Amino acid sequence: MKINNYYGIILVGLFLCIVNCVQAGGNETGLLPGMSKTSFEKILKRTSENIKKKRASADILQFYGNGQYEKITECRGKAVEYQREYGCFVKVGNCRKDGNIYTGMYSFVPRYSARSIPFAENGIDSLCPLFEKYDEYYYVSGNRKIFGFMRALEWWGPLFGDLVNYEFQQLSVNGETLTFQFETRDSCYPHKIPFYCAGILVLDRKTCELKKIDINQVEYYCCGQRGWKEMYLKEVPLDSRAVVEFSYDDKGECFIKSCVLESVWKDVPLEKWPFTNAPSRKEPGKNRLIEKEAFFCETCQRVSKNIQFEDLPPTLMYSVCNLQVEYVSDIFGPLPELLDVKQAFIDLSNDVNIHEQFRQMSNRSYYPEDFFFVLPWCMEADEALKDSFWENSLKINKMILLLFFK
């Protein structure tokens, strides 16, 4: 269950309100000068309605652009794996079709990649196998949580979902921004919505557009599962936090510009843990597993109607599981750093220099070719499908890069 440090934030927020009020003349209500509770509620409602009004209406590819993904996996206080990729993302937009967040999905197809050797929990031995299922728990070393989190945020998060699911409190008016504190209501989580978060959100003071959400705690793990109300865990084995920045396209639709997600695993049983959030290493609590992920959207454009495909999003979800990606050192130099990698590079370079590892891992498949068919959540497939799946996946990825990567 969530660890509620919300009241500590409230005290900080109240202190900021009092300071601002005293500096500006103050008032007896505790609200900021020139803004009543009714007026700030109207601002939040206006922002939320604008986001929902611009929401994509069809479950087909709507947006694409160049982007970057980065991940550091840590065990026992040291990095055991590093991944950095540059390529293109495609997504269907902030639609809410069929009651499942993964019908409106992100997919990230890398064109270039810098990957370290994946090490085991001790940071010394190479990890083998890269995925495994046990009777009570399992792991998938290359699992990515950030795209599922972003999708859940666009579905259930503050201003994206129903405002009645959240408590809001105004914190400050500072120059060009309005800052609010929020938390999912206890009465709504998990019985009404499968998404809990608490933190700070920032709006543009003039346009009321959403600029940033800083989340000090989030639980989103059952959002992609059908029957999530029955699956809810009394003790969630992850402590997660995130910082998300937003922008708007030329038609006024809000999209995620950047996101950093940190997932810290606790030492609790994983018997009923949702498959989509498998840990990257076995015994994650015992090994003090921390997964740090980041996404950056370099460009965001609309997909032309003549190349929109209804069946492509689920196909992409499977095809990006196991890529062969080239490492080109000159590509990554000009790109912005998404995570602090200095200590990770030191941890990973004990025997082989990290840049030499990038060269060794270039154009190598991450998993064995039958990876998709032995995952714990997959049904048995006939041999003909297995034979063609790998070849078709490569074709799909090449087609996506040809269409959308600039």
Helices and strands as residue ranges (DSSP letters): H 6-23, H 37-53, E 63-75, E 78-91, G 101-103, E 106-115, E 131-133, E 138-140, H 146-156, G 163-165, E 166-174, E 177-184, E 196-204, E 210-219, H 228-231, E 238-248, E 254-265, G 275-277, E 290-297, E 301-302, G 305-307, H 312-319, H 329-332, H 342-348, H 354-361, H 371-374, H 383-404
